[in-house]
């Protein structure tokens, strides 16, 4: 038995997936109970009266080029959130299996685990710099842990996790757990994606998204990169027509050379503003600490975080209240905006 089949839920391994209508471009579709006419104002290429292509090949091939992986190792989903949910549902039996995570971190890992009824094993990041404590992760591991979620750059702290530490965990848990690294903010960092490691480290999976650096949050298009056997398993669970036709058409068209030239310039601008804002925030009397960041946000500690929230709101600006995260009872997370917006925030806090 393969390691994926041994690790996944037995009922999902045995599940016969729903068989959607056969996708045959160029054939007249009299097999899917669709209306033969478009809606009056429908100007889409394929027609919204037809179901979209499941796991659209053209988009998968384009994203495989972008992320430098094989199409067989890639699943497209409605944002990374759906991929997180699919992973937990595929690998964790309610009341039996567990998810290990390293707080403070992105909240959806815990939410997906709780919805599925999986147990949660938290292993906090180190207080000094929020580094990954790989030794503590391995010490905390128990045989019921099926998934380890790591976020790098980490949300909400902004720091990169050590690649060496991540790979130590992957090596140690090979065959015993799938280590999932969420790289939602990797484009803003100085690091390379770990996706290149998957070919020789099949117990590693990587989450990518178009929501952040690509400026396509409204498209809700995420990607899971993993061993092809993991991808095949999740295809049993994902909705047959998960990504809407308008999203498929828009994103496939948008991911051209012009988009990537613009992306490069905008990422560079965010990095410059991030550096300026970190220094400017640190100079404010009410700010006690501003953490270094490799993402498009900064985490700052305040002497009076509630007052800072109120002053930002009065200036028409929303920042993220991070005080509910463990160890961040005085912290707010600030997304890097355009210079004029950032200056408004600094003025409100001055």
C-alpha positions in Angstrom: 0.0 0.0 0.0 1.3 3.5 -0.9 2.0 6.0 1.9 -0.9 8.2 0.8 -3.4 5.4 1.0 -2.0 4.3 4.4 -2.1 7.9 5.8 -5.5 9.0 4.4 -8.9 8.2 5.7 -9.8 4.6 4.6 -13.3 5.6 3.6 -11.9 8.4 1.4 -9.4 6.0 -0.2 -12.3 3.6 -0.9 -14.7 6.4 -2.0 -16.0 6.3 -5.6 -15.9 9.9 -6.8 -18.9 11.6 -8.3 -18.7 11.2 -12.1 -19.4 14.6 -13.7 -20.5 15.0 -17.3 -17.7 14.1 -19.7 -15.7 17.1 -20.8 -15.3 16.9 -24.6 -14.7 20.3 -26.2 -16.2 20.6 -29.7 -19.0 18.1 -29.0 -22.6 19.2 -28.7 -23.5 18.9 -25.0 -26.7 16.9 -24.7 -25.5 15.1 -21.6 -25.4 17.6 -18.8 -29.0 19.0 -18.6 -27.8 22.5 -19.5 -30.0 25.1 -21.2 -29.0 25.3 -24.9 -29.2 29.2 -24.9 -27.0 31.7 -23.2 -28.4 34.3 -20.8 -29.2 37.5 -22.6 -26.3 39.5 -21.2 -23.8 36.6 -21.1 -20.6 37.7 -22.9 -18.3 35.0 -21.6 -16.2 33.0 -24.1 -17.6 29.6 -23.3 -21.1 30.6 -22.3 -22.4 30.5 -18.7 -25.2 28.2 -19.7 -22.5 25.4 -19.7 -20.7 24.0 -16.7 -17.1 25.1 -16.5 -14.3 22.6 -17.2 -13.4 20.6 -14.0 -9.8 21.3 -13.1 -9.4 23.4 -16.3 -6.4 22.0 -18.2 -5.2 25.3 -19.7 -5.2 27.1 -16.4 -3.5 24.2 -14.6 -0.8 24.1 -17.3 -0.3 27.9 -17.0 0.0 27.7 -13.2 2.4 24.8 -13.5 4.6 27.0 -15.5 4.3 29.8 -13.0 5.2 27.6 -10.1 7.7 25.4 -12.0 6.0 22.1 -11.2 4.3 19.4 -13.2 0.5 19.7 -14.0 -0.1 16.4 -12.3 1.1 17.8 -9.0 -1.3 20.7 -9.0 -4.9 21.2 -7.9 -6.8 24.5 -8.3 -9.3 25.4 -5.6 -11.5 28.3 -4.4 -8.7 30.0 -2.6 -6.3 28.2 -0.3 -9.1 27.9 2.2 -10.8 25.2 0.2 -7.5 23.3 -0.2 -6.9 23.4 3.5 -10.4 22.1 4.1 -10.0 19.3 1.5 -6.7 18.2 3.1 -8.3 17.9 6.6 -11.3 16.1 5.3 -9.2 13.7 3.3 -6.7 12.8 6.0 -8.4 13.2 9.4 -11.2 11.1 10.9 -13.4 12.9 13.3 -12.5 12.2 16.9 -9.5 10.1 16.0 -6.9 12.0 13.9 -5.1 15.2 14.7 -3.7 18.4 13.0 -0.5 19.9 14.4 0.0 23.7 13.9 2.4 26.3 15.2 0.6 29.4 16.7 0.4 32.3 16.3 -0.5 31.4 12.8 -3.3 31.6 10.1 -6.6 30.7 11.7 -8.1 28.6 9.0 -6.0 25.5 9.8 -7.6 25.3 13.3 -11.1 26.1 11.9 -10.9 23.4 9.2 -9.7 20.9 11.9 -12.6 21.8 14.3 -15.2 21.6 11.5 -14.0 18.1 10.7 -13.8 17.1 14.3 -10.0 16.5 14.2 -7.9 17.1 17.3 -5.6 20.1 17.5 -2.0 19.8 18.7 -0.5 23.3 19.0 3.3 23.8 19.2 4.0 27.5 19.6 6.6 29.3 17.6 9.5 30.4 19.7 8.9 33.6 21.6 12.2 35.1 20.3 11.5 36.0 16.6 8.6 33.5 16.2 11.0 30.9 14.8 9.9 27.4 14.1 10.8 25.0 17.0 11.3 21.9 14.9 12.5 19.9 17.9 9.4 20.7 19.8 7.2 19.7 16.8 8.8 16.3 16.6 8.6 15.9 20.4 4.9 16.8 20.3 4.1 14.5 17.4 1.9 11.5 18.1 0.8 8.8 15.7 -2.7 10.3 15.3 -1.2 13.5 13.7 -1.9 13.3 9.9 -1.2 16.9 8.9 1.3 19.5 10.0 0.5 23.0 8.9 3.2 25.6 8.7 2.9 29.2 7.3 6.0 30.8 5.7 6.1 33.8 5.7 3.9 33.4 8.7 0.6 35.2 9.2 0.3 37.3 11.4 4.0 37.7 12.4 5.5 38.1 8.9 8.7 36.1 9.4 10.0 33.3 7.2 10.3 29.9 8.8 13.7 28.3 8.4 13.8 26.0 5.3 16.2 23.7 7.1 13.9 23.4 10.1 10.9 22.7 7.8 12.8 20.0 6.0 13.9 18.4 9.2 10.3 17.9 10.1 9.4 16.6 6.6 12.3 14.1 6.8 11.5 12.9 10.4 7.7 12.5 9.6 8.1 10.9 6.2 5.4 8.2 5.9 3.7 9.4 9.1 2.3 12.8 8.3 1.9 15.2 5.4 3.7 18.6 6.1 1.8 21.4 4.4 3.6 24.7 4.0 1.4 27.8 3.2 3.3 30.2 1.0 0.6 32.8 0.5 3.1 35.6 0.9 6.2 34.1 -0.6 6.4 36.6 -3.5 7.0 39.4 -1.0 10.0 37.6 0.6 13.6 36.8 -0.2 13.0 33.0 -0.2 12.4 30.5 -2.9 9.3 28.3 -2.8 9.6 24.9 -1.3 7.6 23.4 -4.2 10.8 22.4 -5.9 11.5 20.0 -3.0 8.3 18.0 -3.5 9.7 15.7 -6.2 12.2 14.3 -3.8 10.1 15.0 -0.6 6.6 13.6 -1.5 5.5 14.0 2.2 5.7 17.8 1.6 2.8 19.9 0.1 2.8 23.6 -0.7 -0.2 26.1 -0.8 0.0 29.0 -3.2 -2.5 31.7 -4.0 -3.3 34.5 -6.5 -4.9 36.5 -3.8 -1.9 38.4 -2.5 0.9 39.5 -4.7 -1.0 38.8 -7.9 -3.9 41.2 -6.8 -6.6 38.6 -7.5 -8.2 38.1 -4.1 -11.7 38.5 -5.6 -11.1 35.6 -8.1 -10.7 33.2 -5.2 -8.1 31.0 -6.9 -5.7 29.0 -4.9 -3.4 26.1 -5.7 -2.2 23.0 -3.9 1.1 21.6 -5.1 1.7 18.1 -3.8 2.6 14.5 -4.8 0.3 13.4 -7.7 -1.2 10.7 -5.5 -2.3 13.4 -3.0 -3.8 15.4 -5.8 -5.7 12.4 -7.1 -7.1 11.8 -3.7 -8.3 15.3 -3.2 -10.0 15.3 -6.6 -12.4 12.8 -5.2 -13.6 15.4 -2.7 -13.5 18.7 -4.5 -16.8 20.0 -6.0 -17.1 18.8 -9.7 -17.2 22.4 -11.0 -15.3 24.2 -8.2 -13.9 27.2 -10.2 -16.5 29.3 -12.0 -16.2 29.9 -15.7 -15.7 33.7 -15.5 -12.8 33.1 -13.0 -11.2 30.5 -15.3 -11.4 32.8 -18.3 -10.3 35.9 -16.5 -7.3 34.4 -14.7 -6.1 32.4 -17.7 -6.1 35.6 -19.7 -4.6 37.8 -17.0 -1.5 35.6 -16.4 0.5 37.0 -19.3 3.9 38.7 -19.6 2.4 42.1 -18.8 0.9 40.8 -15.6 4.2 39.4 -14.4 6.2 42.6 -15.3 3.6 44.6 -13.3 3.8 42.1 -10.4 7.5 42.5 -10.2 7.2 46.3 -10.0 4.5 46.2 -7.4 6.2 43.7 -5.2 9.3 46.0 -5.3 7.1 48.9 -4.3 5.6 47.0 -1.4 9.0 46.0 -0.1 10.1 49.7 -0.2 7.0 50.9 1.6 7.3 48.0 4.1 10.8 49.2 5.0 9.7 52.8 5.3 6.6 52.0 7.3 8.6 49.8 9.7 11.0 52.6 10.5 8.2 55.2 10.7 6.0 53.1 13.0 9.0 52.3 15.2 9.5 56.1 15.7 6.0 56.6 17.0 5.8 57.0 20.8 2.9 54.6 21.3 4.6 51.8 19.4 6.7 49.5 21.5 7.9 47.0 18.8 7.6 46.5 15.0 8.5 43.0 13.9 10.6 42.4 10.8 8.4 41.1 7.9 8.9 39.2 4.7 5.2 39.6 3.8 3.0 42.6 2.6 2.1 43.5 6.2 3.8 44.5 9.5 2.9 43.4 13.0 3.4 46.1 15.6 3.0 46.1 19.4 1.3 49.1 21.1 1.2 50.5 24.5 -2.5 51.1 23.9 -3.7 48.9 21.1 -7.4 49.6 21.6 -6.7 53.4 21.4 -4.6 52.8 18.2 -7.5 50.8 16.6 -10.0 53.6 17.4 -7.7 56.4 16.0 -7.2 54.4 12.8 -10.9 53.9 12.4 -11.6 57.6 13.0 -9.3 58.3 10.1 -11.3 55.9 7.9 -8.6 53.1 8.0 -9.0 49.5 9.0 -6.1 47.5 10.5 -6.2 44.0 11.9 -6.7 43.4 15.6 -4.2 40.6 16.4 -4.8 40.6 20.1 -6.6 37.3 20.1 -3.5 35.4 18.9 -1.5 33.8 21.7 1.4 36.0 22.7 0.1 39.0 20.8 -2.2 40.6 23.3 -0.9 44.1 22.4 -0.4 43.7 18.6 -2.1 45.0 15.5 -1.4 43.9 11.9 -1.0 46.6 9.3 -1.3 45.8 5.6 1.1 47.9 3.4 -1.0 50.2 1.3 -0.1 52.9 -1.2 2.1 55.7 0.3 -0.8 58.1 0.7 -2.8 55.6 2.8 0.2 54.7 4.8 0.9 58.3 5.6 -2.7 58.8 6.7 -2.3 55.9 9.2 1.0 57.4 10.5 -0.7 60.8 11.0 -3.6 59.2 12.9 -1.1 57.5 15.2 1.1 60.5 15.6 
